[in-house]
Amino acid sequence: MATGVKQNGKRIGLSDRALSVIVFSLFFSWLLAFPFQGKVLQTVSAHYQQDAGDLALWSITAHFAGLLLCFLFIKSMKAARLLMLISIVVCVLVSLVFFFPPQGLWLPAITLGSFLAGGCVAAWSFFFKHGTPKSKRLQTAADALIFSNIAMVFLNAAAVYISPFVGLGLSILVLSAAFAFAVRLPAIADHTPLIRDDKIAAANGIIKPLGHLWIFIALLTINSGLMYMMLNPSFAHLEFLTQWYWALPYIAALFIMRNLSLKVNRTYILYYALALNGISFIAFVLFDRSVVSYLAVDTLMLGSFGVFDLFWWSILGEMLDYDNNPAKILGIGLSANVLGVFTGAMIARNALLTRIQQMDLTLLALGVICVSFAIFPPLHKRLSGLLKDHAFLTMYFEMPPSERERVIESSDVFTKLTERERDAASLLLEGKTYRMIAADMKVSENTVRTHVKNIYGKTGVQCRAELINMVLKQPVSQ
């Protein structure tokens, strides 16, 4: 599907995927630069000698509520589009309020704008789902995060180096551009049937995997909140670096992960990112406050956060197919991110007030990393059963069908299986459910379960994802 105008009898314009990325990037850059304690909010508040920290905490709380509650009243693409347009208009009006002295209006304005902004982000899930093929959602998530952070950097720079009100004015122009593109978003999409995988989804639906992922996101993003309150303030004397280099490792990590070779197992990269995140906090305590120290700490810390964010954004993108209301999945999932950041920021803020040592906060950050290491393997197993084709879980399903068939036929793994077990394994690796395999093989589902149990036993694996990884790593017979 494409959105555009006709010229010489031909339709030209942006694809739905490109349009959704543009709208999200423009709107999210405003969110990052302004209400989320961005430099625009900080510089405007400083101009009027106001505390931006209190405003930001109220903003984060309201945004959390908007993400969490959006799905209760947004149940269609038409309603999602309407909410996005209304939210953008309100956010423009909210931004205009900050051209004037507070007079009691700032707090209610930013609270309302942030609440609707949460709803806007959750509502965008309809266009994320229907505008992007399932196999491209990791790329869409990466593109949206990359472009929004690039735009944020320039909005922040305008506020710092030119004028707080120039930054505020540009943020309003960015919102206006978001509205102009959002008007072109489709209001109706073809019905997309739910995609469910064997007995895991049938028994538990999306609730348990989403709940497990929610806990993992909320826990790990505590470190993001700690970072926001610790890193840049400690290197405030390096203004140029903290302005221009701060987000660069994050953007670079997203770009690298987006374009990573299919041969690379992204799951292991997530483990490496967890380790690097812990090392970054240790380095923050041990290193001095020089340029080299900042470059090292910021690169490790923000690079790891880029890997983390793309992991759960793309996982949530895959999960959108498991509920008729994608705003529920994305809104609830991202609310964990906001809660984690809020919790970490509150901990760091209270630590500054009570003069708790940075070493204590670092120990807390390392504790978060250790617990994350512990809970990720069962999370990975659960998600592998549900999202068999996600890039962080396995690369097999991104291969062309002919390449998958060649791998299946030539892998040494299948020499241990009987002919019927090989047939079942081939269908299993194609992503088919037990019911579909039973229909293809003309046997009962119980027989299929027996075959699968034998396959897992003979190959020494416990789930479909492990079987795929084994097949991909095995040398093929000549």
N, C-alpha and C positions, 0 to 999 in steps of 0.2 A: 504494500500500500504506500502511496506517495501523496504528499500534500503540496499543491502548487497551483499555478495558473496555466491556461492554455495559450500557446504561442505557435502560430502556423499549424494549428490542428494537433499539436503535440503537447502533452502535459509535462511541464517542467517544474522543478521545485525540490524541496527536501523530502527525504524519506521520513516515515514516521519515527524510525529509530534516531536519525539525526536531529529531528525536530524535538524529540523528547530530551535528548542530551543537551541541546542548546537551552531549552527552557529550564531544566534542572540546574545546569551550570551557572546560568545568570542569577537565578533566584538563590541558589545555595551560596554563591560568592557574597551576596548581600548578608546572608545569615551569618557567615563566618567573619565578615569584616565589621559587622555592626552589633547585633544583639548578643552574639556569643563572645562578649568581651574582646571584640576585635579592636584594631587601632582606631577605627572611625569613632566608635563609642568612647574609647579611652581619651582621645584627644578632645572631642567635644565636651566630655565631662570635665576634663582638666581645665578647659577654657572657662567653664562656669564654676570651677572649684567644687565639683560634685564627686562623690565616690562611685566610680564605675563598677566596683566589685559588687556592691549590693544590687545594682541594676542587673548585672550579668547573672547573678544567682536567681533572681526572680525570673529572668528571661529563660534560663535553663529549665527551671521548674515548670513554667508555663509551656515550654516547648515539649517537655516530657509528657505533660497531660494531653497536648494536641496530638502527638504521635499515638498515644495509647487509646484515645477515645474516638479518633476519626472514623474508624470502621463502623461505629454504631449508627452513623447517619449518612455515610457515603457507601452506597451499595451498587453503583453503576458507573460506567465511564462518563456518561453525561453529567451525573452529579459530581464526579471527581473533577471534571473540566470546569464546572461552574465554581466549585470551591476554590480551585487554584486561581481562577480569575479574581474572585472576591478577595482572596487572601493577598494577592499581589497588590491590589488597589489599597487595601487597608494598610499594608506594610509601607506603601508610598506615603500615605497620610501620617502614619506613625513616624516615619523619618522626617517629614516636614515639621513635626512638633519640636524636634531637637534643634531647629534653627532659632528657637526662642528660649529664654530662661526657663528653668524648671517649673516654678509656680504650681507644683503639685501634679502636673500633667505627665511628666516623664514616666513615672512608675506604672500607672495604669495603661499608658500608651504602649510601652514596650512589653508589658504583660499580655495585652490583647494581641499585639502583632506576633509575638513569639508563639502564642497558643495557635493562632491561625497558620503560622508558618509550619508548625508541627503537622497540622492537618494537611497542608499543601504538600509537604514531603511524602506523607503517607499516601495521599491521593495520587501522586505521581506514579505509584506502583502500577496503576491500571495501564499507563502508557509504556512503562518499563516492560510489563508482561506482554501486551498486545503489539507493541512496536518492534520488539526484538525477538528473533528466533531463540529458542532455548539454548542452542549451542553457542550463541553470541552474547549471552548476558554478562559473562565475566568481562568481555571487552566493553560493553555498554557501561557497566559499573565503573570500570577503570577510567573510561573517557570522561564520565560525569564528574568523578572526583578530581581528575587531573585538571580539567578546564576550570572547574570552580575554584580550585586552589590557586591556579595561575591568576585568575581574575581578582581573587582576594588579595594577593600580594600587591597588585597595582592599586587597588582601592586603599589599602593600608598605606602604601607609599605616598599617595596623594594627600592623605590626611596628615602624615608625619612631616613631609618635606615641603608641601605647598601651604595647605591650610586645613584645619579640621572641617571647615564648611565646604571646601572644595571636595574633600573626600566624601562628605555627606551628600553633596550635590551629585557627584558621580555615582554614588550608590543608588540614588533615586533614578538616574538615567539607566542604570543597569536593570533596575526593577521594571522600568517602563519598557525596555527592550524585551524583558522576559514576558511581559503582558502581551506585547505585539506578536511574539511567536506563539504564546499560549493560546491566543485566539484561533490559531490555525491548527491546533490539536484536534484530532477526530473526536466526535462526540459519541459515535457508535462503532462498535467492533463486532466482528463475527464471533459467534459463540465458540469458545475453545473448551473442549471436554476436559474434565479432570484427568490427570495422569497419576495412577497409583501403582505401587509395586507390591506384589505378592502379599503374604499374610502380615508383614510389618505394618504397612499402611492400612490394610483392611482392619486390623485389630486396634491399632492405636491412632490412626489418622496422622495428622501433623502435630498433635499436641505434645507428645513426649519428645520427639526430636527438636521441636521449636523451643520447648521448655529447657531442655539440656543446653541448647545453643544459647538461649537467653542468659542462663547462669554463667556460661563461659565468657560471653561478651561483657556482661556487667562486671565480672571479676577482673578481667584483663584491662578494661578501660579505666579502672581505678588508677592505673599507672599513667594514663593519659592526663587525668585530672591533676595528679601530682606533678607531672612534667610541666603543664601550663603555668603552675604557680611557682615552680622552682627554677626552670632552666633560663628563660630569657631575663627575668629579673636579676638573676645572679651574674649575667653577662651584659647588663644594661649599658656598661661603658663601651661596648662594642656595637654601637647603634647600627652601623651599616650592615654588619654581618647578621645581627638579629633580625633586621628588616628583610634583607634580600636572600640570605642563605638559609634561613630557618626552615622554610617549607620545601627547599630544593631536594633534600634527600627523600622526603615523603613522595614528592612527585616522581622522582627518578625510580623509586622502588615500585610505584604503581605502573610506570611505563615498562620497566623490565619484566614484571610479572605478567603484564598484559601480552607481551610479545615473546614470552618464553617458549622454547622449543617443546613440542609434544613429548619428546623423549625424557624430559626432566620431570621427576616426581615432585610436584609442588607441596605435597604433604610434608616431606622432609625439610623443605625450605621454611615451613611454618615453625618447625622445631628449632631450626637455626635462628629464626627471628626471635623466638622466645629467649634463647640463650643470649643473643646480642642485646636484647632489651635489658636483661639483668646486668650484663657487663657495662652497659651505658650508665646505669645508675651508680655502679661501683666507681666507674671512672669519674663521674660527676663529683663524688666525694673526695677522691684521691688526687685529682688533677688540680692545677691552679686555675686562674681565671684569664689565661692568655688566649690569643687567637687560635693557636694550635689546639689547645684543650677544647675550645668551643667547637671547632670543626670536627674533632674526633667524637665528642659526646653527642652533638646534634646529629651527625651522620648516622651513628649507631642507633640513637633513640628514635629519630623521625623515620629512618629507613625501616626499622622494625614495625613502627606503627602503620606505615604504608602497606606492609605485607598483611598485618592483622586486619586492617579496614577492608582491603580487597577480599580477604577470606570471607568475612561474614556478610559483606554486601553481596558478593556473588552467590554465596550459599542461600541467602534470603531470596535472591533473584530466582534461583532454581526452585525454591519452595513455593513461589507464587502460583504454580500450577496445581497445588494441592488444596486450594480453597477457592470457592467462587468469588470471594472478596479479597483481592490481593492487598488492599489497604490494611487488612487485619494482620497479615504476615509481616509486611514491611514495617508497619507502624509499631507493632509489638516488638519486633526484632530490634529496630533502631532505638526504641525506648530504653533498652538495656544499655546501649552505647551512651546515651545521654545520662542515665542514672549512674553509670560507672564514672563518667567524667565529673559529674556533680559531686559524687562521694569523694573522689580523690581531691577535688578542689577544696571541699570543705575540710578535709583532713589536713591538707597543707596550710590552709588559711588559719585554722585553729592552732596548728603547730607554730606558725609565725607569731601568733598572739601570745602563746604560752612559752615561746622561746625553746621549743623542742629542737634538739640537734638534727642537722641534716642526715647524720648517720642513722638516726632512728627511722626517718622517713625512707631511707634507702633500704633498711632492713625490712620495712613493710613492703616496699616494692619487690624485693627479692622473695618475700613470702608469697606475694601474689603470683610471681613467676613459678614458684615451686608447686603451688596448688594447681595452676594452669597446666603444668606438665602432667600432673596426676590425673586431671579430669579429661584431658584431650583424647587419650586412647579410647576410652569408652564412647566419647562423643563421636570420634572418627568412625568407630564401628557402627554406631547407630545411623549416622548420616550416610555411610557407605551403603547400608541396606536400603535406604530411602532414595538417595540421589546417586544412582549408580553411574551417572555420566558426568559428574561434576569434576572440573579440572583439578581441584585440590585433592580429589579422592582417587581419580584414575583417569588416564589419558586414552583408554581403549576406545571409547565411544566417539572420540573426535577423529578416528581414522576413517578413511573412505571404506565403504562396504567390501570392496574387492580386497583391500589390504587386510581387513579384519578376517576375511575368509582364508587368506593365505596364511596368516599367523595361526589360526585355529588348526588348519590342516597340517602345518609343518612343525608345530611345537612338539617337543619331546614329552611334554606333560601328559599328552593324551595316549601315549603308548601303554600307560598303566591301566587304562580303562577298557571295559568291554565295548562292543560296538554300540549297544543301546545307551550305555553311559556316555559314550562320545557324542552320540546324537543329542542327548539331554544337555551335555555340557556346552555344545555349540549353541543350542537355543538359549541356554542360560546366559551365555556370554553375549548374546544378541540383545539382552535386556528384557526378554520375555518373562511374563509371570508364570507361576506354576500352572495356572489354568490354561494359559496360551500354549505352554509346552505340552500339556496333556492333550489338548486338541490337535496339535500338530503331529504328535506321536501316536494318537489314537489309543491312549491309555488313561487310567484314572489319575487324579491328583495325588492320591496316596502312593501310587507307583512312582510318580515323578519325585515325590519327597524321598522315597527310598533311593532312587537313582542319585539324587543330589547329596544325600547323606553319604552314599558310597563314594561319590566323586570327591567330596570334601575329605573323607577319611583317607582315601588313597593318595591324595595330593598334599595332605597335611595342612589344609587351610580351614578357615571357619566361616567364611562368607564369600559372596560373589566378588567383591572388590579385591580380596586377597588372591582369589583365583586368577582374576584378570592381571594383577600385578605379576603373579608367578609366570603366567603365559608370556607376558611381554619381556620378562627378564631371562627366560629360558632360551638357550641357543636352539635354532631351528635345524631340523634334519635336512641334509642335502639330498 
